[in-house]
Amino acid sequence: MDDPYLNELRDNFQGYSNQLKKLKKKLLKTSSSEAQAKIIKQIDSIANKMENNQKQSVKVIKSRIKERKAKSKK
């Protein structure tokens, strides 16, 4: 399904994934517990964004499917 909004959501999700990879490397390299706590908070924040992104993607896909079904019935 080629949809500009879904493509944008997919790109955002990929960006979040890349940020998580960088933060994971940063977390493994640091030995400061304060820095680790800060990084973990960032990871949690990105994980929440990813979850919301996925929920929105599901809603949009379901909506697009309903639209297609409605068009095909007409």
Number of C-alpha atoms within 10 A of each C-alpha: 8 6 11 9 11 17 13 12 18 15 12 15 20 13 14 18 15 12 14 18 13 11 17 14 10 14 19 9 10 12 10 10 10 10 13 17 12 13 18 15 12 15 19 13 12 18 16 12 15 19 13 13 18 15 12 14 18 13 12 16 15 12 12 14 13 12 11 11 11 10 9 8 6 5
